[in-house]
Amino acid sequence: MILVTGASGALGRLVTEHLAEVPGLTVVAGTRDPGAWNGPQVEVRAVDFDDPATLPGAFGGVTTLVFISAGFAEDDVVYARHKAVVDAATAAGVRNVVYTSLTGTADRLSIAVAHRYTERVLAEAPVATTILRNGLYAELVAGMLAAPALATGRLPGPIRDGRVPAVVRADLAEAAANVAADIERGSTVHNGRVYELEGPEELGLDDITALLAEAGRPGVEDGGSLADLREAGAAAPGYQTGHTVSIFAVVAGGLITRGDSDLPELLGRKPTPVREHVGQVLAHLASAAG
Ligand SMILES: NC(=O)c1ccc[n+]([C@@H]2O[C@H](COP(=O)([O-])OP(=O)(O)OC[C@H]3O[C@@H](n4cnc5c(N)ncnc54)[C@H](OP(=O)(O)O)[C@@H]3O)[C@@H](O)[C@H]2O)c1
């Protein structure tokens, strides 16, 4: 039995949809609000990492856990959440944990910290693990970096001559489902593996401004200072603004580059082109905005 956590989230839902299509697998959707589930017709169980009492019952009978990170909080909160998951999975006798982490080339980003903590906790746990080190979502590049510029004509923060390696989230979901299905069917090739799942391209300021021009916003300028970016995020939760500033600081410093990727191997095909995908997202946003 495979249980996917965060099954109502964008990544978890896609993983669950893929797994539900695989003949012969028993798939369970784990989500904080089972009553709101509107995904494929699979068993649904309550899974709330902030309420560890939900976890022993949810993990009962599970052989492979697809553990989707729940990172939108301060690191100490994420540490507690993720430790609770590993402890409960171990206690429940889950045999394999497939954890969605962050690519090694993004190590300088502040969002990497909670992922590396979780990888350490998993390495020390008596359970077979597979780490899927996901690259930065193309959807993140489109939503956080380019979309605000559609409205304002300026990126929200500076990227200078830096480039952002990105990967389409649906590819990451398909890779996670492939790995979990292999494991559940008895394969041991993924045990102990750490897969780096980067997309096929990096996007720089020239690419992003060209895509924005194609979406109807020509002449977009690079963002201003990191101080301005931090100030603009003053109303958002502190951790969120901190992570946003960290992403722009690292990109603008040219401190993140695309590395080798195991994604083609796990997909059995070429990954989806990123530039095209971001262009489609921006075109959609532009038409929705009228
Ligand atoms: N690589 C990247 O570029 C990148 C970017 C952003 C985020 N991430 C990480 O990747 C994860 C999945 O991304 P996504 O796009 O699917 O994000 P998303 O659409 O925001 O979904 C996140 C899901 O996490 C689950 N979650 C949140 N708090 C939880 C808790 N206390 N206990 C259990 N589950 C909880 C929820 O699932 P339910 O609603 O089903 O409970 C939520 O829908 C994120 O949570 C984050 O850690 C990666």
The ligand as an SDF file (V2000), in Angstrom:
LIG
                    3D

 48 52  0  0  0  0  0  0  0  0999 V2000
   11.0680   22.8050   -5.4810 N   0  0  0  0  0  0  0  0  0  0  0  0
   10.3930   23.9430   -5.4100 C   0  0  0  0  0  0  0  0  0  0  0  0
   10.5480   24.8860   -6.2240 O   0  0  0  0  0  0  0  0  0  0  0  0
    9.3660   24.1440   -4.3370 C   0  0  0  0  0  0  0  0  0  0  0  0
    8.6110   25.3140   -4.3290 C   0  0  0  0  0  0  0  0  0  0  0  0
    7.6430   25.4770   -3.3540 C   0  0  0  0  0  0  0  0  0  0  0  0
    7.4510   24.4900   -2.4040 C   0  0  0  0  0  0  0  0  0  0  0  0
    8.2080   23.3510   -2.4310 N   0  0  0  0  0  0  0  0  0  0  0  0
    8.0160   22.2700   -1.4460 C   0  0  0  0  0  0  0  0  0  0  0  0
    7.3170   21.2220   -2.1160 O   0  0  0  0  0  0  0  0  0  0  0  0
    6.1320   20.8990   -1.3750 C   0  0  0  0  0  0  0  0  0  0  0  0
    5.0380   20.4930   -2.3320 C   0  0  0  0  0  0  0  0  0  0  0  0
    4.8620   21.5390   -3.2580 O   0  0  0  0  0  0  0  0  0  0  0  0
    3.4370   21.8900   -3.8100 P   0  0  0  0  0  0  0  0  0  0  0  0
    3.6670   22.6720   -5.0360 O   0  0  0  0  0  0  0  0  0  0  0  0
    2.5760   20.6950   -3.8540 O   0  0  0  0  0  0  0  0  0  0  0  0
    2.8920   22.8790   -2.6730 O   0  0  0  0  0  0  0  0  0  0  0  0
    1.3650   23.1820   -2.3230 P   0  0  0  0  0  0  0  0  0  0  0  0
    0.5040   23.0870   -3.5260 O   0  0  0  0  0  0  0  0  0  0  0  0
    1.3570   24.4470   -1.5470 O   0  0  0  0  0  0  0  0  0  0  0  0
    0.9600   21.9810   -1.3790 O   0  0  0  0  0  0  0  0  0  0  0  0
    1.5420   21.8420   -0.1260 C   0  0  0  0  0  0  0  0  0  0  0  0
    0.7690   20.7600    0.5990 C   0  0  0  0  0  0  0  0  0  0  0  0
    1.5070   20.4120    1.7580 O   0  0  0  0  0  0  0  0  0  0  0  0
    0.6080   19.7860    2.6320 C   0  0  0  0  0  0  0  0  0  0  0  0
    0.8140   20.2680    3.9950 N   0  0  0  0  0  0  0  0  0  0  0  0
    0.9730   21.5370    4.4260 C   0  0  0  0  0  0  0  0  0  0  0  0
    1.0450   21.5520    5.7600 N   0  0  0  0  0  0  0  0  0  0  0  0
    0.9290   20.2690    6.1570 C   0  0  0  0  0  0  0  0  0  0  0  0
    0.9030   19.6470    7.4150 C   0  0  0  0  0  0  0  0  0  0  0  0
    1.0000   20.3350    8.5380 N   0  0  0  0  0  0  0  0  0  0  0  0
    0.7380   18.3020    7.4600 N   0  0  0  0  0  0  0  0  0  0  0  0
    0.6150   17.5720    6.3250 C   0  0  0  0  0  0  0  0  0  0  0  0
    0.6220   18.1180    5.1020 N   0  0  0  0  0  0  0  0  0  0  0  0
    0.7790   19.4500    5.0350 C   0  0  0  0  0  0  0  0  0  0  0  0
   -0.8130   20.1840    2.2290 C   0  0  0  0  0  0  0  0  0  0  0  0
   -1.4790   19.0450    1.7030 O   0  0  0  0  0  0  0  0  0  0  0  0
   -3.0270   18.7630    2.0870 P   0  0  0  0  0  0  0  0  0  0  0  0
   -3.7420   20.0160    1.6460 O   0  0  0  0  0  0  0  0  0  0  0  0
   -3.3650   17.5720    1.2750 O   0  0  0  0  0  0  0  0  0  0  0  0
   -3.0810   18.5470    3.5560 O   0  0  0  0  0  0  0  0  0  0  0  0
   -0.5680   21.2300    1.1430 C   0  0  0  0  0  0  0  0  0  0  0  0
   -1.6010   21.2630    0.1990 O   0  0  0  0  0  0  0  0  0  0  0  0
    5.8330   22.1580   -0.5640 C   0  0  0  0  0  0  0  0  0  0  0  0
    5.0840   21.8400    0.5940 O   0  0  0  0  0  0  0  0  0  0  0  0
    7.2100   22.6760   -0.2400 C   0  0  0  0  0  0  0  0  0  0  0  0
    7.7540   22.0200    0.9000 O   0  0  0  0  0  0  0  0  0  0  0  0
    9.1420   23.1550   -3.3950 C   0  0  0  0  0  0  0  0  0  0  0  0
  1  2  1  0
  2  3  2  0
  2  4  1  0
  4  5  1  0
  4 48  2  0
  5  6  2  0
  6  7  1  0
  7  8  2  0
  8  9  1  0
  8 48  1  0
  9 10  1  0
  9 46  1  0
 10 11  1  0
 11 12  1  0
 11 44  1  0
 12 13  1  0
 13 14  1  0
 14 15  2  0
 14 16  1  0
 14 17  1  0
 17 18  1  0
 18 19  2  0
 18 20  1  0
 18 21  1  0
 21 22  1  0
 22 23  1  0
 23 24  1  0
 23 42  1  0
 24 25  1  0
 25 26  1  0
 25 36  1  0
 26 27  1  0
 26 35  1  0
 27 28  2  0
 28 29  1  0
 29 30  1  0
 29 35  2  0
 30 31  1  0
 30 32  2  0
 32 33  1  0
 33 34  2  0
 34 35  1  0
 36 37  1  0
 36 42  1  0
 37 38  1  0
 38 39  2  0
 38 40  1  0
 38 41  1  0
 42 43  1  0
 44 45  1  0
 44 46  1  0
 46 47  1  0
M  CHG  2   8   1  16  -1
M  END
$$$$
